[in-house]
Amino acid sequence: EVALAGIWKKLLAVESVYLDDNFFDLGGHSLLTIKLIQEIEKATGERLTIADVFENPTIGELATLFEATDWKAPADIHRSALQVIMDKFTLWFTRP
């Protein structure tokens, strides 16, 4: 839970998060969800799916996935095209 909270604070640029805070209510969106999954995998070695985050949008709910004895990251070896794109590019927005 502590590791997840640190990742959330970094991605969402907030000073504090609580176990029952909803990722999407705090400003999370689909692109940040992919970044969240990547950061969690870097920190824990476990891979979540986008569905895992949408179905378990709080730190407390996500933490229970790791606590479940029979839960394992998906064994698929391919990555979604969006994940590959996010790894390769940084988006820059400028004003005209």
PyMOL commands that set and color helices and strands:
alter all, ss='L'
color gray80, all
select helices_A, chain A and resi 2-12+30-44+50-55+59-67+81-88
alter helices_A, ss='H'
color red, helices_A
deselect
rebuild
show_as cartoon
